[in-house]
Amino acid sequence: MFDPTIFDNVKVVLEGAVYDLDLEGQILITRRVDLIDLSSMSRTYAIEFAKKTSLPSRAEINLHVHLSDLAAEILEHTSAAPGCTLTVKLFTKVINPEMECPEIEKQIGSIWEHRPQMTQQLSYIYGINEVKYDNQITLSFGRKIDESHIDDFANLIACAADSLDWLDGRGR
């Protein structure tokens, strides 16, 4: 038997917290990914959800650990501070990026209390007459997490759900 890593422990709690909201009917889980990348010896877990009553916006919570963090933890390097990186991605559509993206940055920043670094990446399918841009909003926290951050997951998931509510409610 092996001892679970920080990644394993955090993943189980995060997954449970999201599934609890799904069982309560507050969200609907739309996708789950659990990967081991053998070329880089890294692991990634992602869980995507939407509001049950919402329009097409979705949220994805992504947990990732690099080989260096796994090795430092397993080999018990005392000088290392192993952990995982956590990002939240929000997916929505915009029609007028010049007007909508600054408002998205302001409102989502307010929901998250301006803590995570936010980027917005736009794309669209060439040749479609009515251009609607896909907007991927990535929230990065700029630090590693470990088991000491588990109590923050309820608030993190609530902020993601509040962000979906706002994204789906704007201008409609």
Phi, psi and omega in degrees: 000147180243158175279134178294148179276173175305315180303312181300314182295314181294319180300315182297316181291317179298313180300317179298318181295320179290317179295328176301316179293326176295315179295328178283351179086009181279330179223170176231117178288128185250343182194148177218136181230133177223102190241145167242117180268106184288338179285326179249358181054045178242167178232146178222137173231132177223140176228128184246142179210164177226165173284141183297326183260012191266173171278196194284006180291146180224158175236146176228129173257125187240126179244130184222143175225135179270161177305319183299321179288319178298314182295317180299321179288312183294321180274000177056050176289118184287337181275350183265156175238080184291156178180188182239161171255142180234130174231154175242131177243136176244136181240126180211180178244146173227151179255319181239089185301325182297329179266317188282321184297317176297323178292320176300314180301317180294310185288316179294321176301320178294317179300320183268010179056033175056026180279303184282153173285135185243135170232150176236127180241122183256145174210161177206165179266120179296138175097355178274132184295311180267101185281119169240124182276136169279127181246116174259113181260116182252128178249117182244137186265349172070021178204161176279153175241160176213195184298337180291347181262001184302324180295343180278348187296322180300316179292321180298314180293322178296319177296322177296317179294319176297322178297318177297317177303313182293314181301318182284339182268350186286131173060023182241000000 
